[in-house]
Amino acid sequence: MINHPNIRRECLRPAENWTQPTGEEIREVLRLAGLTGGRAAKALGLGAKGDRTVRRWIGEDSQIPYAAWSILCDLAGLGIIWK
């Protein structure tokens, strides 16, 4: 597992031991991946209003699904956290 100073270790674990990231942690992963909300939505296949979904995750109005988080972490260079 890769450590990052702005992302808690418990957010970088396999699903069974995972803790939901904060909006700031999601924002940091997007920054590391070089993605805007819209580009993240496209990379995740979220559809036409996907950028709104990403904004809701960052605003902590809804929870990011583990699968989406793990893909973003991989794109950000934080490793394959699901193993």
TADA-V711434 format. One record per residue. N is the residue number from 1. RES is the residue in one letter. PSI is psi in whole degrees, 0 to 359 (* if undefined). D_FIRST is the distance of its C-alpha to the first C-alpha in whole Angstrom. Layout:
[[N,RES,PSI,D_FIRST] [N,RES,PSI,D_FIRST]]
This chain:
[[1,M,136,0] [2,I,139,4] [3,N,147,7] [4,H,134,10] [5,P,337,13] [6,N,6,14] [7,I,124,12] [8,R,144,12] [9,R,322,8] [10,E,348,10] [11,C,353,11] [12,L,37,7] [13,R,165,8] [14,P,158,10] [15,A,321,14] [16,E,343,15] [17,N,21,13] [18,W,146,13] [19,T,136,15] [20,Q,131,17] [21,P,157,16] [22,T,168,19] [23,G,322,21] [24,E,323,20] [25,E,321,16] [26,I,316,17] [27,R,319,20] [28,E,319,17] [29,V,319,15] [30,L,318,18] [31,R,314,19] [32,L,324,16] [33,A,350,17] [34,G,33,21] [35,L,139,22] [36,T,172,25] [37,G,318,25] [38,G,318,28] [39,R,325,25] [40,A,317,22] [41,A,317,25] [42,K,317,26] [43,A,329,23] [44,L,356,22] [45,G,38,26] [46,L,350,27] [47,G,192,31] [48,A,321,33] [49,K,26,32] [50,G,327,29] [51,D,327,28] [52,R,320,30] [53,T,315,27] [54,V,318,25] [55,R,323,27] [56,R,324,27] [57,W,314,23] [58,I,321,23] [59,G,357,26] [60,E,31,25] [61,D,340,28] [62,S,161,26] [63,Q,140,23] [64,I,132,20] [65,P,147,20] [66,Y,318,16] [67,A,317,17] [68,A,316,18] [69,W,315,15] [70,S,323,12] [71,I,315,15] [72,L,320,15] [73,C,318,11] [74,D,315,11] [75,L,331,15] [76,A,358,13] [77,G,17,11] [78,L,2,8] [79,G,176,7] [80,I,93,8] [81,I,345,7] [82,W,356,10] [83,K,*,9]]
